[in-house]
Amino acid sequence: MTKLFSRFLKDESGATAIEYGLIAALISVALIAGATTLGEKIGNTFNGLSTKMDDATSKAN
């Protein structure tokens, strides 16, 4: 029983899996934050272009 317990304490394979999981989670959060920011900027750009195009077509008529 003591050998089993000491082997369990020395086993680090579970800790490695948890570390990889945490790294993957942090990368995912960074990608989501970046995509959200980029999406907002692209949305603002398209809204601005749409407004300019509406103004240009209303002046042409």
PyMOL Python script that loads the backbone (N, CA, C, O; Angstrom):
from pymol import cmd

cmd.read_pdbstr("""\
ATOM      1  N   MET A   1       0.825  -1.194   0.000  1.00  0.00           N
ATOM      2  CA  MET A   1       0.000   0.000   0.000  1.00  0.00           C
ATOM      3  C   MET A   1       0.867   1.254   0.000  1.00  0.00           C
ATOM      4  O   MET A   1       0.547   2.232  -0.677  1.00  0.00           O
ATOM      5  N   THR A   2       1.953   1.231   0.749  1.00  0.00           N
ATOM      6  CA  THR A   2       2.854   2.377   0.798  1.00  0.00           C
ATOM      7  C   THR A   2       3.514   2.603  -0.559  1.00  0.00           C
ATOM      8  O   THR A   2       3.701   3.743  -0.985  1.00  0.00           O
ATOM      9  N   LYS A   3       3.866   1.501  -1.238  1.00  0.00           N
ATOM     10  CA  LYS A   3       4.478   1.634  -2.568  1.00  0.00           C
ATOM     11  C   LYS A   3       3.491   2.238  -3.559  1.00  0.00           C
ATOM     12  O   LYS A   3       3.864   3.076  -4.380  1.00  0.00           O
ATOM     13  N   LEU A   4       2.253   1.818  -3.484  1.00  0.00           N
ATOM     14  CA  LEU A   4       1.227   2.358  -4.382  1.00  0.00           C
ATOM     15  C   LEU A   4       1.041   3.859  -4.138  1.00  0.00           C
ATOM     16  O   LEU A   4       0.935   4.633  -5.090  1.00  0.00           O
ATOM     17  N   PHE A   5       1.002   4.262  -2.893  1.00  0.00           N
ATOM     18  CA  PHE A   5       0.826   5.670  -2.553  1.00  0.00           C
ATOM     19  C   PHE A   5       2.026   6.498  -2.999  1.00  0.00           C
ATOM     20  O   PHE A   5       1.861   7.595  -3.534  1.00  0.00           O
ATOM     21  N   SER A   6       3.231   5.979  -2.783  1.00  0.00           N
ATOM     22  CA  SER A   6       4.423   6.734  -3.187  1.00  0.00           C
ATOM     23  C   SER A   6       4.526   6.813  -4.707  1.00  0.00           C
ATOM     24  O   SER A   6       4.982   7.823  -5.243  1.00  0.00           O
ATOM     25  N   ARG A   7       4.108   5.757  -5.408  1.00  0.00           N
ATOM     26  CA  ARG A   7       4.123   5.793  -6.870  1.00  0.00           C
ATOM     27  C   ARG A   7       3.095   6.813  -7.379  1.00  0.00           C
ATOM     28  O   ARG A   7       3.337   7.516  -8.361  1.00  0.00           O
ATOM     29  N   PHE A   8       1.961   6.881  -6.704  1.00  0.00           N
ATOM     30  CA  PHE A   8       0.940   7.849  -7.070  1.00  0.00           C
ATOM     31  C   PHE A   8       1.458   9.287  -6.891  1.00  0.00           C
ATOM     32  O   PHE A   8       1.171  10.144  -7.727  1.00  0.00           O
ATOM     33  N   LEU A   9       2.192   9.556  -5.849  1.00  0.00           N
ATOM     34  CA  LEU A   9       2.727  10.898  -5.611  1.00  0.00           C
ATOM     35  C   LEU A   9       3.803  11.271  -6.614  1.00  0.00           C
ATOM     36  O   LEU A   9       3.961  12.446  -6.946  1.00  0.00           O
ATOM     37  N   LYS A  10       4.549  10.278  -7.102  1.00  0.00           N
ATOM     38  CA  LYS A  10       5.621  10.561  -8.059  1.00  0.00           C
ATOM     39  C   LYS A  10       5.111  10.681  -9.495  1.00  0.00           C
ATOM     40  O   LYS A  10       5.795  11.240 -10.353  1.00  0.00           O
ATOM     41  N   ASP A  11       3.923  10.161  -9.753  1.00  0.00           N
ATOM     42  CA  ASP A  11       3.367  10.196 -11.104  1.00  0.00           C
ATOM     43  C   ASP A  11       2.965  11.626 -11.461  1.00  0.00           C
ATOM     44  O   ASP A  11       2.130  12.226 -10.785  1.00  0.00           O
ATOM     45  N   GLU A  12       3.561  12.171 -12.525  1.00  0.00           N
ATOM     46  CA  GLU A  12       3.290  13.546 -12.924  1.00  0.00           C
ATOM     47  C   GLU A  12       2.552  13.632 -14.248  1.00  0.00           C
ATOM     48  O   GLU A  12       2.394  14.727 -14.788  1.00  0.00           O
ATOM     49  N   SER A  13       2.100  12.519 -14.778  1.00  0.00           N
ATOM     50  CA  SER A  13       1.430  12.552 -16.080  1.00  0.00           C
ATOM     51  C   SER A  13       0.116  13.317 -16.002  1.00  0.00           C
ATOM     52  O   SER A  13      -0.237  14.013 -16.954  1.00  0.00           O
ATOM     53  N   GLY A  14      -0.611  13.211 -14.910  1.00  0.00           N
ATOM     54  CA  GLY A  14      -1.851  13.971 -14.753  1.00  0.00           C
ATOM     55  C   GLY A  14      -1.589  15.457 -14.658  1.00  0.00           C
ATOM     56  O   GLY A  14      -2.350  16.257 -15.203  1.00  0.00           O
ATOM     57  N   ALA A  15      -0.527  15.839 -13.978  1.00  0.00           N
ATOM     58  CA  ALA A  15      -0.180  17.258 -13.852  1.00  0.00           C
ATOM     59  C   ALA A  15       0.175  17.840 -15.216  1.00  0.00           C
ATOM     60  O   ALA A  15      -0.162  18.985 -15.516  1.00  0.00           O
ATOM     61  N   THR A  16       0.855  17.051 -16.034  1.00  0.00           N
ATOM     62  CA  THR A  16       1.219  17.523 -17.375  1.00  0.00           C
ATOM     63  C   THR A  16      -0.035  17.749 -18.207  1.00  0.00           C
ATOM     64  O   THR A  16      -0.132  18.744 -18.926  1.00  0.00           O
ATOM     65  N   ALA A  17      -0.993  16.836 -18.116  1.00  0.00           N
ATOM     66  CA  ALA A  17      -2.238  16.992 -18.867  1.00  0.00           C
ATOM     67  C   ALA A  17      -2.987  18.243 -18.417  1.00  0.00           C
ATOM     68  O   ALA A  17      -3.553  18.959 -19.242  1.00  0.00           O
ATOM     69  N   ILE A  18      -2.992  18.504 -17.130  1.00  0.00           N
ATOM     70  CA  ILE A  18      -3.658  19.705 -16.619  1.00  0.00           C
ATOM     71  C   ILE A  18      -2.956  20.959 -17.120  1.00  0.00           C
ATOM     72  O   ILE A  18      -3.611  21.939 -17.476  1.00  0.00           O
ATOM     73  N   GLU A  19      -1.640  20.933 -17.148  1.00  0.00           N
ATOM     74  CA  GLU A  19      -0.891  22.090 -17.643  1.00  0.00           C
ATOM     75  C   GLU A  19      -1.205  22.356 -19.110  1.00  0.00           C
ATOM     76  O   GLU A  19      -1.413  23.504 -19.502  1.00  0.00           O
ATOM     77  N   TYR A  20      -1.241  21.300 -19.923  1.00  0.00           N
ATOM     78  CA  TYR A  20      -1.583  21.468 -21.338  1.00  0.00           C
ATOM     79  C   TYR A  20      -3.008  21.994 -21.487  1.00  0.00           C
ATOM     80  O   TYR A  20      -3.280  22.816 -22.361  1.00  0.00           O
ATOM     81  N   GLY A  21      -3.905  21.526 -20.645  1.00  0.00           N
ATOM     82  CA  GLY A  21      -5.277  22.021 -20.683  1.00  0.00           C
ATOM     83  C   GLY A  21      -5.366  23.492 -20.342  1.00  0.00           C
ATOM     84  O   GLY A  21      -6.119  24.237 -20.970  1.00  0.00           O
ATOM     85  N   LEU A  22      -4.600  23.916 -19.348  1.00  0.00           N
ATOM     86  CA  LEU A  22      -4.583  25.335 -18.973  1.00  0.00           C
ATOM     87  C   LEU A  22      -3.993  26.198 -20.084  1.00  0.00           C
ATOM     88  O   LEU A  22      -4.490  27.290 -20.360  1.00  0.00           O
ATOM     89  N   ILE A  23      -2.944  25.709 -20.711  1.00  0.00           N
ATOM     90  CA  ILE A  23      -2.332  26.449 -21.820  1.00  0.00           C
ATOM     91  C   ILE A  23      -3.336  26.593 -22.961  1.00  0.00           C
ATOM     92  O   ILE A  23      -3.484  27.674 -23.532  1.00  0.00           O
ATOM     93  N   ALA A  24      -4.025  25.499 -23.291  1.00  0.00           N
ATOM     94  CA  ALA A  24      -5.027  25.545 -24.361  1.00  0.00           C
ATOM     95  C   ALA A  24      -6.151  26.513 -24.009  1.00  0.00           C
ATOM     96  O   ALA A  24      -6.635  27.237 -24.879  1.00  0.00           O
ATOM     97  N   ALA A  25      -6.567  26.534 -22.755  1.00  0.00           N
ATOM     98  CA  ALA A  25      -7.627  27.449 -22.329  1.00  0.00           C
ATOM     99  C   ALA A  25      -7.176  28.904 -22.446  1.00  0.00           C
ATOM    100  O   ALA A  25      -7.941  29.757 -22.895  1.00  0.00           O
ATOM    101  N   LEU A  26      -5.948  29.187 -22.047  1.00  0.00           N
ATOM    102  CA  LEU A  26      -5.441  30.562 -22.144  1.00  0.00           C
ATOM    103  C   LEU A  26      -5.327  31.014 -23.599  1.00  0.00           C
ATOM    104  O   LEU A  26      -5.646  32.157 -23.923  1.00  0.00           O
ATOM    105  N   ILE A  27      -4.875  30.122 -24.467  1.00  0.00           N
ATOM    106  CA  ILE A  27      -4.780  30.456 -25.888  1.00  0.00           C
ATOM    107  C   ILE A  27      -6.172  30.718 -26.449  1.00  0.00           C
ATOM    108  O   ILE A  27      -6.361  31.646 -27.236  1.00  0.00           O
ATOM    109  N   SER A  28      -7.141  29.909 -26.049  1.00  0.00           N
ATOM    110  CA  SER A  28      -8.519  30.099 -26.518  1.00  0.00           C
ATOM    111  C   SER A  28      -9.073  31.448 -26.076  1.00  0.00           C
ATOM    112  O   SER A  28      -9.714  32.145 -26.863  1.00  0.00           O
ATOM    113  N   VAL A  29      -8.830  31.816 -24.829  1.00  0.00           N
ATOM    114  CA  VAL A  29      -9.308  33.107 -24.332  1.00  0.00           C
ATOM    115  C   VAL A  29      -8.658  34.243 -25.111  1.00  0.00           C
ATOM    116  O   VAL A  29      -9.328  35.216 -25.457  1.00  0.00           O
ATOM    117  N   ALA A  30      -7.375  34.132 -25.387  1.00  0.00           N
ATOM    118  CA  ALA A  30      -6.680  35.180 -26.140  1.00  0.00           C
ATOM    119  C   ALA A  30      -7.233  35.286 -27.560  1.00  0.00           C
ATOM    120  O   ALA A  30      -7.416  36.391 -28.072  1.00  0.00           O
ATOM    121  N   LEU A  31      -7.499  34.155 -28.194  1.00  0.00           N
ATOM    122  CA  LEU A  31      -8.053  34.183 -29.551  1.00  0.00           C
ATOM    123  C   LEU A  31      -9.460  34.777 -29.570  1.00  0.00           C
ATOM    124  O   LEU A  31      -9.796  35.548 -30.469  1.00  0.00           O
ATOM    125  N   ILE A  32     -10.269  34.428 -28.598  1.00  0.00           N
ATOM    126  CA  ILE A  32     -11.625  34.964 -28.541  1.00  0.00           C
ATOM    127  C   ILE A  32     -11.596  36.473 -28.307  1.00  0.00           C
ATOM    128  O   ILE A  32     -12.350  37.216 -28.936  1.00  0.00           O
ATOM    129  N   ALA A  33     -10.735  36.920 -27.415  1.00  0.00           N
ATOM    130  CA  ALA A  33     -10.630  38.358 -27.149  1.00  0.00           C
ATOM    131  C   ALA A  33     -10.154  39.108 -28.388  1.00  0.00           C
ATOM    132  O   ALA A  33     -10.672  40.176 -28.715  1.00  0.00           O
ATOM    133  N   GLY A  34      -9.174  38.548 -29.067  1.00  0.00           N
ATOM    134  CA  GLY A  34      -8.674  39.188 -30.286  1.00  0.00           C
ATOM    135  C   GLY A  34      -9.712  39.213 -31.384  1.00  0.00           C
ATOM    136  O   GLY A  34      -9.859  40.223 -32.073  1.00  0.00           O
ATOM    137  N   ALA A  35     -10.436  38.117 -31.561  1.00  0.00           N
ATOM    138  CA  ALA A  35     -11.463  38.057 -32.597  1.00  0.00           C
ATOM    139  C   ALA A  35     -12.603  39.018 -32.294  1.00  0.00           C
ATOM    140  O   ALA A  35     -13.159  39.629 -33.207  1.00  0.00           O
ATOM    141  N   THR A  36     -12.954  39.158 -31.024  1.00  0.00           N
ATOM    142  CA  THR A  36     -14.016  40.091 -30.649  1.00  0.00           C
ATOM    143  C   THR A  36     -13.618  41.526 -30.958  1.00  0.00           C
ATOM    144  O   THR A  36     -14.399  42.294 -31.520  1.00  0.00           O
ATOM    145  N   THR A  37     -12.412  41.871 -30.588  1.00  0.00           N
ATOM    146  CA  THR A  37     -11.925  43.231 -30.851  1.00  0.00           C
ATOM    147  C   THR A  37     -11.844  43.497 -32.346  1.00  0.00           C
ATOM    148  O   THR A  37     -12.269  44.548 -32.824  1.00  0.00           O
ATOM    149  N   LEU A  38     -11.296  42.541 -33.076  1.00  0.00           N
ATOM    150  CA  LEU A  38     -11.169  42.704 -34.524  1.00  0.00           C
ATOM    151  C   LEU A  38     -12.543  42.766 -35.173  1.00  0.00           C
ATOM    152  O   LEU A  38     -12.761  43.553 -36.094  1.00  0.00           O
ATOM    153  N   GLY A  39     -13.469  41.942 -34.699  1.00  0.00           N
ATOM    154  CA  GLY A  39     -14.823  41.947 -35.248  1.00  0.00           C
ATOM    155  C   GLY A  39     -15.520  43.275 -35.050  1.00  0.00           C
ATOM    156  O   GLY A  39     -16.215  43.760 -35.944  1.00  0.00           O
ATOM    157  N   GLU A  40     -15.335  43.864 -33.880  1.00  0.00           N
ATOM    158  CA  GLU A  40     -15.942  45.177 -33.617  1.00  0.00           C
ATOM    159  C   GLU A  40     -15.353  46.237 -34.546  1.00  0.00           C
ATOM    160  O   GLU A  40     -16.082  47.077 -35.072  1.00  0.00           O
ATOM    161  N   LYS A  41     -14.052  46.198 -34.745  1.00  0.00           N
ATOM    162  CA  LYS A  41     -13.413  47.188 -35.623  1.00  0.00           C
ATOM    163  C   LYS A  41     -13.880  47.019 -37.063  1.00  0.00           C
ATOM    164  O   LYS A  41     -14.144  48.002 -37.755  1.00  0.00           O
ATOM    165  N   ILE A  42     -13.982  45.774 -37.511  1.00  0.00           N
ATOM    166  CA  ILE A  42     -14.455  45.532 -38.881  1.00  0.00           C
ATOM    167  C   ILE A  42     -15.913  45.967 -39.018  1.00  0.00           C
ATOM    168  O   ILE A  42     -16.298  46.556 -40.028  1.00  0.00           O
ATOM    169  N   GLY A  43     -16.723  45.675 -37.998  1.00  0.00           N
ATOM    170  CA  GLY A  43     -18.124  46.102 -38.028  1.00  0.00           C
ATOM    171  C   GLY A  43     -18.254  47.608 -38.097  1.00  0.00           C
ATOM    172  O   GLY A  43     -19.080  48.124 -38.849  1.00  0.00           O
ATOM    173  N   ASN A  44     -17.454  48.316 -37.329  1.00  0.00           N
ATOM    174  CA  ASN A  44     -17.478  49.781 -37.368  1.00  0.00           C
ATOM    175  C   ASN A  44     -17.051  50.305 -38.735  1.00  0.00           C
ATOM    176  O   ASN A  44     -17.617  51.278 -39.233  1.00  0.00           O
ATOM    177  N   THR A  45     -16.065  49.669 -39.336  1.00  0.00           N
ATOM    178  CA  THR A  45     -15.596  50.085 -40.654  1.00  0.00           C
ATOM    179  C   THR A  45     -16.698  49.910 -41.692  1.00  0.00           C
ATOM    180  O   THR A  45     -16.943  50.809 -42.496  1.00  0.00           O
ATOM    181  N   PHE A  46     -17.365  48.753 -41.680  1.00  0.00           N
ATOM    182  CA  PHE A  46     -18.434  48.519 -42.643  1.00  0.00           C
ATOM    183  C   PHE A  46     -19.629  49.442 -42.405  1.00  0.00           C
ATOM    184  O   PHE A  46     -20.265  49.888 -43.360  1.00  0.00           O
ATOM    185  N   ASN A  47     -19.934  49.726 -41.157  1.00  0.00           N
ATOM    186  CA  ASN A  47     -21.014  50.667 -40.874  1.00  0.00           C
ATOM    187  C   ASN A  47     -20.683  52.062 -41.392  1.00  0.00           C
ATOM    188  O   ASN A  47     -21.549  52.753 -41.928  1.00  0.00           O
ATOM    189  N   GLY A  48     -19.435  52.469 -41.232  1.00  0.00           N
ATOM    190  CA  GLY A  48     -19.005  53.766 -41.759  1.00  0.00           C
ATOM    191  C   GLY A  48     -19.079  53.816 -43.271  1.00  0.00           C
ATOM    192  O   GLY A  48     -19.516  54.815 -43.844  1.00  0.00           O
ATOM    193  N   LEU A  49     -18.653  52.739 -43.923  1.00  0.00           N
ATOM    194  CA  LEU A  49     -18.739  52.689 -45.385  1.00  0.00           C
ATOM    195  C   LEU A  49     -20.191  52.710 -45.853  1.00  0.00           C
ATOM    196  O   LEU A  49     -20.521  53.357 -46.847  1.00  0.00           O
ATOM    197  N   SER A  50     -21.047  52.006 -45.139  1.00  0.00           N
ATOM    198  CA  SER A  50     -22.464  51.981 -45.500  1.00  0.00           C
ATOM    199  C   SER A  50     -23.077  53.376 -45.397  1.00  0.00           C
ATOM    200  O   SER A  50     -23.858  53.787 -46.255  1.00  0.00           O
ATOM    201  N   THR A  51     -22.717  54.087 -44.349  1.00  0.00           N
ATOM    202  CA  THR A  51     -23.225  55.451 -44.181  1.00  0.00           C
ATOM    203  C   THR A  51     -22.749  56.353 -45.309  1.00  0.00           C
ATOM    204  O   THR A  51     -23.525  57.143 -45.846  1.00  0.00           O
ATOM    205  N   LYS A  52     -21.483  56.238 -45.667  1.00  0.00           N
ATOM    206  CA  LYS A  52     -20.942  57.064 -46.759  1.00  0.00           C
ATOM    207  C   LYS A  52     -21.598  56.727 -48.087  1.00  0.00           C
ATOM    208  O   LYS A  52     -21.866  57.617 -48.893  1.00  0.00           O
ATOM    209  N   MET A  53     -21.857  55.448 -48.318  1.00  0.00           N
ATOM    210  CA  MET A  53     -22.507  55.056 -49.571  1.00  0.00           C
ATOM    211  C   MET A  53     -23.954  55.542 -49.610  1.00  0.00           C
ATOM    212  O   MET A  53     -24.439  55.964 -50.660  1.00  0.00           O
ATOM    213  N   ASP A  54     -24.640  55.486 -48.476  1.00  0.00           N
ATOM    214  CA  ASP A  54     -26.015  56.005 -48.423  1.00  0.00           C
ATOM    215  C   ASP A  54     -26.031  57.502 -48.686  1.00  0.00           C
ATOM    216  O   ASP A  54     -26.884  58.002 -49.419  1.00  0.00           O
ATOM    217  N   ASP A  55     -25.076  58.221 -48.080  1.00  0.00           N
ATOM    218  CA  ASP A  55     -24.998  59.664 -48.318  1.00  0.00           C
ATOM    219  C   ASP A  55     -24.717  59.972 -49.785  1.00  0.00           C
ATOM    220  O   ASP A  55     -25.296  60.895 -50.357  1.00  0.00           O
ATOM    221  N   ALA A  56     -23.821  59.190 -50.389  1.00  0.00           N
ATOM    222  CA  ALA A  56     -23.451  59.434 -51.788  1.00  0.00           C
ATOM    223  C   ALA A  56     -24.637  59.149 -52.707  1.00  0.00           C
ATOM    224  O   ALA A  56     -24.856  59.885 -53.670  1.00  0.00           O
ATOM    225  N   THR A  57     -25.402  58.099 -52.430  1.00  0.00           N
ATOM    226  CA  THR A  57     -26.551  57.801 -53.305  1.00  0.00           C
ATOM    227  C   THR A  57     -27.688  58.792 -53.099  1.00  0.00           C
ATOM    228  O   THR A  57     -28.418  59.091 -54.043  1.00  0.00           O
ATOM    229  N   SER A  58     -27.852  59.304 -51.890  1.00  0.00           N
ATOM    230  CA  SER A  58     -28.917  60.276 -51.665  1.00  0.00           C
ATOM    231  C   SER A  58     -28.564  61.618 -52.303  1.00  0.00           C
ATOM    232  O   SER A  58     -29.468  62.337 -52.727  1.00  0.00           O
ATOM    233  N   LYS A  59     -27.304  61.977 -52.385  1.00  0.00           N
ATOM    234  CA  LYS A  59     -26.890  63.232 -53.037  1.00  0.00           C
ATOM    235  C   LYS A  59     -27.004  63.117 -54.545  1.00  0.00           C
ATOM    236  O   LYS A  59     -27.264  64.109 -55.226  1.00  0.00           O
ATOM    237  N   ALA A  60     -26.805  61.881 -55.088  1.00  0.00           N
ATOM    238  CA  ALA A  60     -26.876  61.678 -56.518  1.00  0.00           C
ATOM    239  C   ALA A  60     -28.312  61.755 -57.008  1.00  0.00           C
ATOM    240  O   ALA A  60     -28.562  62.111 -58.160  1.00  0.00           O
ATOM    241  N   ASN A  61     -29.244  61.425 -56.148  1.00  0.00           N
ATOM    242  CA  ASN A  61     -30.665  61.465 -56.567  1.00  0.00           C
ATOM    243  C   ASN A  61     -31.167  62.855 -56.404  1.00  0.00           C
ATOM    244  O   ASN A  61     -32.332  63.129 -56.694  1.00  0.00           O
TER     245      ASN A  61
END
""", "prot")
cmd.dss("prot")
cmd.show_as("cartoon", "prot")
cmd.util.cbc("prot")
cmd.orient("prot")
